[in-house]
Amino acid sequence: MIISNSISGAIANRDQCPAIPYTPEEYAAEARRAVDEGASQIHIHARTPEGTPSYEVEDFRAITEAIRAEVDDVIINYSTGAIGIPIEKRIAYLRELRPDVAALNMSSMNYAKYSRRRKDFVFKAVFENSFDTIVEFITAMNELGIQPEHECFDAGHVANLDPLLDMGLLEPPLQISLVMGVVGGIRPVPRNVA
């Protein structure tokens, strides 16, 4: 079993959760805590030291170096998911830093957070991950020797692996993460887990 910890997430901020790390040193401290509790993989959504989500090579580098200085035996996994960020920019930090693993979202979807209290969406967007985008990421990951983590937010996302396997772009064993409970994705109920 591999326990993976996404220590900052992509969207929430300190107003919503004061414990979210912003600086590389804070990421490293959280990575140490996660590994001490049994995690062996750290999933990184980069941020600037001020907390703004970042897709810059230098922010990924600073966070990764801080984590590696604190925890030397851990799998580093970079997020590649983004809305409105060009794919070339997201591949640039993979190419420059070559993490062990990189997340790969396996389909487009409505992606949202809903507030029952407010009776409204906190945010909502279409999260584009076309087959063209997926193939471009897989091709880059294959070139760079990076293991893709196939993030599947719904049952159909798992089925999207079939043509990629048939095309020879992927070979088992695959790392598949079933991301459940996101508005727009599959519900985390026992039947769906099974």
Helices and strands as residue ranges (DSSP letters): E 4-6, H 24-36, E 41-44, H 57-70, E 75-78, H 87-97, E 101-105, E 109-115, E 120-127, H 131-144, E 147-152, H 155-159, H 161-166, E 175-178, H 190-193
